Amino acid sequence: MTTGDELKRKVRDIWHAAWDLGEVSALDDLLAPDYRRYGRTSPDGQTREELKASITACRRAFPDLTTVIDDIVGEPGRLAIRWHSGGTHTGSMLGVPPTGRTVAVSGATFAHVAGGLIVTEHVTWDPRELLEALGIITVGAGTPAGARTLEEV
């Protein structure tokens, strides 16, 4: 049985391996085989393998990507994880050519845990932060050259 503190340490270690180092196979020790990840960009849920592919693609676009866990709060069967990520856009992502811009996003992940493994996650973050940092859209006053407003997207 994994204690709360052990699980929190495990989450930190494995997130670092997967997100910061690209060692996505480390997720096999944290995520249940039938794992699903739900969020705004994946309303039908991602499988464990789909998450690994997403991380790999993200790291191709942002090879210096770092993800910092700011806080983990837990109770039996549940975790809440507040995080922030950043990196430099030097590779193509979702058809967007490299911009060379440094970006930062933040969000929260709410996880259901069973048997010491994460079974489901619900992730909340604002993809507009990323799109605005890349100069693809603007939120608020002024539009940089070549950027589109939210209404145009």
C-alpha positions as CSV (number, residue, x, y, z in Angstrom):
1,M,0.0,0.0,0.0
2,T,1.3,3.4,-1.0
3,T,1.1,6.1,1.7
4,G,0.0,9.6,0.8
5,D,3.5,11.0,1.1
6,E,5.0,8.1,-0.9
7,L,2.4,8.7,-3.7
8,K,3.1,12.4,-3.8
9,R,6.8,11.7,-4.1
10,K,6.1,9.1,-6.8
11,V,4.0,11.6,-8.7
12,R,6.8,14.3,-8.5
13,D,9.5,11.8,-9.6
14,I,7.5,10.4,-12.5
15,W,6.2,13.7,-13.8
16,H,9.8,14.9,-13.8
17,A,11.0,11.8,-15.7
18,A,8.1,12.0,-18.2
19,W,7.6,15.8,-18.8
20,D,11.1,17.1,-18.2
21,L,13.3,14.3,-19.4
22,G,11.0,12.6,-22.0
23,E,11.1,9.3,-20.2
24,V,7.4,8.6,-20.8
25,S,7.7,4.9,-20.0
26,A,8.0,6.0,-16.3
27,L,4.3,6.7,-16.5
28,D,3.7,2.9,-16.5
29,D,4.6,2.9,-12.8
30,L,2.1,5.6,-12.0
31,L,-0.9,5.3,-14.3
32,A,-3.3,2.3,-14.3
33,P,-3.4,0.2,-17.5
34,D,-7.0,1.5,-18.1
35,Y,-6.1,5.1,-17.2
36,R,-8.1,8.0,-18.8
37,R,-7.2,11.7,-18.9
38,Y,-10.0,14.2,-19.4
39,G,-9.7,17.8,-20.2
40,R,-10.7,20.6,-22.5
41,T,-8.4,19.3,-25.3
42,S,-9.4,15.7,-24.7
43,P,-13.1,15.6,-23.6
44,D,-13.3,11.9,-24.6
45,G,-10.3,11.1,-22.5
46,Q,-6.8,10.1,-23.4
47,T,-5.4,6.6,-22.7
48,R,-2.0,6.1,-21.1
49,E,-0.4,5.5,-24.5
50,E,-2.1,8.6,-26.0
51,L,-0.8,10.7,-23.1
52,K,2.7,9.4,-23.7
53,A,2.4,10.3,-27.4
54,S,1.2,13.8,-26.4
55,I,4.1,14.4,-24.1
56,T,6.5,13.2,-26.8
57,A,5.0,15.6,-29.3
58,C,5.0,18.4,-26.8
59,R,8.7,17.8,-26.0
60,R,9.6,17.8,-29.8
61,A,8.0,21.2,-30.0
62,F,9.5,22.4,-26.7
63,P,12.7,20.3,-26.1
64,D,13.6,22.4,-23.0
65,L,10.1,21.8,-21.5
66,T,10.0,21.8,-17.7
67,T,7.0,21.1,-15.6
68,V,7.0,22.1,-11.9
69,I,4.5,20.7,-9.4
70,D,3.7,23.7,-7.2
71,D,1.5,21.8,-4.8
72,I,-0.1,18.3,-4.2
73,V,-3.0,17.9,-1.9
74,G,-4.4,14.5,-1.2
75,E,-6.8,12.3,0.7
76,P,-7.4,8.6,0.3
77,G,-8.2,7.9,-3.3
78,R,-7.8,11.5,-4.6
79,L,-5.0,14.0,-5.4
80,A,-5.1,17.6,-6.5
81,I,-2.0,18.8,-8.3
82,R,-1.2,22.4,-9.1
83,W,1.5,22.8,-11.7
84,H,3.2,25.2,-14.2
85,S,5.1,24.4,-17.4
86,G,7.4,26.4,-19.7
87,G,9.7,26.0,-22.6
88,T,10.9,27.4,-25.9
89,H,9.0,26.7,-29.0
90,T,11.7,25.4,-31.3
91,G,9.8,22.6,-33.1
92,S,6.6,22.4,-35.0
93,M,3.4,21.7,-33.0
94,L,-0.1,21.1,-34.3
95,G,0.9,22.6,-37.6
96,V,2.4,25.7,-36.0
97,P,6.0,26.2,-37.2
98,P,8.6,27.1,-34.5
99,T,8.3,30.6,-33.2
100,G,11.4,30.7,-30.9
101,R,9.1,32.1,-28.2
102,T,9.4,31.1,-24.6
103,V,6.0,30.1,-23.2
104,A,4.5,29.5,-19.8
105,V,1.2,27.8,-18.9
106,S,-0.3,26.6,-15.6
107,G,-3.1,24.4,-14.5
108,A,-4.4,21.8,-12.1
109,T,-4.9,18.1,-12.3
110,F,-7.4,16.2,-10.2
111,A,-6.7,12.5,-10.0
112,H,-8.6,9.4,-8.8
113,V,-6.2,6.8,-7.3
114,A,-6.8,3.1,-6.7
115,G,-4.2,0.6,-5.7
116,G,-1.5,3.2,-5.7
117,L,-2.1,4.0,-9.4
118,I,-3.9,6.9,-11.0
119,V,-7.0,5.7,-12.7
120,T,-8.4,8.9,-14.0
121,E,-7.3,12.5,-14.3
122,H,-9.3,15.7,-15.0
123,V,-7.0,18.4,-16.2
124,T,-7.8,22.1,-16.3
125,W,-5.7,24.7,-18.0
126,D,-6.2,27.5,-20.4
127,P,-4.9,26.7,-23.9
128,R,-5.3,30.4,-24.8
129,E,-2.2,31.0,-22.6
130,L,-0.2,28.9,-24.9
131,L,-1.7,30.3,-28.1
132,E,-1.2,33.8,-27.0
133,A,2.4,33.2,-25.9
134,L,3.1,31.8,-29.4
135,G,1.5,34.9,-31.0
136,I,-1.3,32.8,-32.6
137,I,-4.1,34.7,-30.9
138,T,-4.4,37.7,-28.7
139,V,-6.5,38.2,-25.6
140,G,-7.2,41.8,-24.8
141,A,-6.1,45.0,-26.4
142,G,-3.8,45.1,-29.5
143,T,-3.1,42.5,-32.0
144,P,0.6,41.6,-32.9
145,A,1.4,41.4,-36.6
146,G,0.2,38.0,-38.0
147,A,-1.8,37.1,-34.9
148,R,-5.5,36.3,-34.9
149,T,-8.1,37.4,-32.4
150,L,-10.2,34.8,-30.6
151,E,-13.1,35.7,-32.8
152,E,-11.0,34.8,-35.9
153,V,-9.9,31.4,-34.6
